Amino acid sequence: MKKVLSFVLVVSIFWLPTFVYPQEAPRLPDFKIQQSPKLQTGFVIHGGAGAMRRGSLSPSQEKFYREKLKESLMEGYNALLNGKTSIDAVEVAIKIMEDSPLFNAGKGSVFTANGKNELDASIMDGRTQNAGAVAGLHKVKNPITLARAVMEKSPHVMMIGDGDEKYAEELGITLVPEKYFWTQQRWDSLQKIIKKEKAKKSRKESIESNLQGEFNNKFGTVGAVALDKYGNLAAGTSTGGMTYKKYGRVGDVPVIGAGTYANNVTCAVSATGWGEFFIRLSVARDIASLMEYKNMDVQKAADTVIHKKLQDLGGNGGVIAIDKQGNIGISFNSEGMYRA
């Protein structure tokens, strides 16, 4: 019992400063969590990065986000305490966020330019370095579950679209009508950006600036990283992508090494942000490489990639990571990132 309570206390201290102003350091600069040698498990989640200004949410809205993050965090961590694997913990935590309309994943996914929901997810086992990824889903209730099935039950790493959903049906994974993913908030966001795009075209402005502005006001991609008592790491990420994305666009989440990566030798990483930049830099894998080849600790490696490489390229977002000793790394260059 003492072990559980001590972890909850650490999480509470770490989790409460969810909203960060731009002028503040986009991480907790002098606060690195070092787990004791006796504490063999560790668990971190994120609910996405973006512009999270104080006062942008009402107290009741902020409460809903915090409660859902806490539920996801503790379900995943309790799975570890009960002897489940890091893969189990990652899946159960992400499913909770996928089932909530609060996050840009599963139920709360954003809309594409043609008014559809297209969902992506991936998961990776640090022990075997096996991985599973899915993209362009329209009917799978929990993409993270299908990603795990691709990893464990197929010879493939990535499956997409209709074929992927047929595979889900064969396995008995829950499918839902497309209207299940429709939410008023996400629909309104699409209409707003369509209106802006029409105005920009009339002024011959760049769509890139439009997408940048949209990203700066979006957050919600979800992810989790875990270290279980067997010493194995795992990472998983799930998303609805970017509002107004072109049909067929795939971001970093299902690209192993970009949005998700795990290796028992180094760390497990889940990313959130502007996917095109994360793909170009192989962000998640690069963090692990800096640890492996330059002997950086997990926080320094994450900061090097997010605050130097990603920022220099013009990308926005962040990562959560955990290493093989249970040390946690959090880094983001956006105004804030939901994390616990």
HELIX and SHEET records of a PDB file:
HELIX    1   1 LYS A    2  TRP A   15  1                                  14    
HELIX    2   2 PRO A   59  LEU A   81  1                                  23    
HELIX    3   3 SER A   86  GLU A   98  1                                  13    
HELIX    4   4 GLY A  106  GLY A  108  5                                   3    
HELIX    5   5 PRO A  143  LYS A  153  1                                  11    
HELIX    6   6 GLY A  161  LEU A  171  1                                  11    
HELIX    7   7 GLU A  178  PHE A  181  5                                   4    
HELIX    8   8 GLN A  184  SER A  202  1                                  19    
HELIX    9   9 ILE A  207  ASN A  216  1                                  10    
HELIX   10  10 GLY A  275  LEU A  281  1                                   7    
HELIX   11  11 VAL A  283  LYS A  294  1                                  12    
HELIX   12  12 VAL A  298  ASP A  303  1                                   6    
HELIX   13  13 THR A  304  LEU A  310  3                                   7    
HELIX   14  14 GLN A  311  LEU A  313  1                                   3    
SHEET    1   A 7 MET A 158  ILE A 160  0                                        
SHEET    2   A 7 ALA A 131  LEU A 137  1                                        
SHEET    3   A 7 LEU A 119  ASP A 125 -1                                        
SHEET    4   A 7 LEU A 233  THR A 239 -1                                        
SHEET    5   A 7 VAL A 222  LEU A 227 -1                                        
SHEET    6   A 7 GLY A  42  GLY A  50 -1                                        
SHEET    7   A 7 GLY A 336  ARG A 339 -1                                        
SHEET    1   B 4 THR A 260  ALA A 262  0                                        
SHEET    2   B 4 CYS A 267  GLY A 273 -1                                        
SHEET    3   B 4 GLY A 317  ASP A 323 -1                                        
SHEET    4   B 4 ILE A 328  PHE A 332 -1                                        
END                                                                             
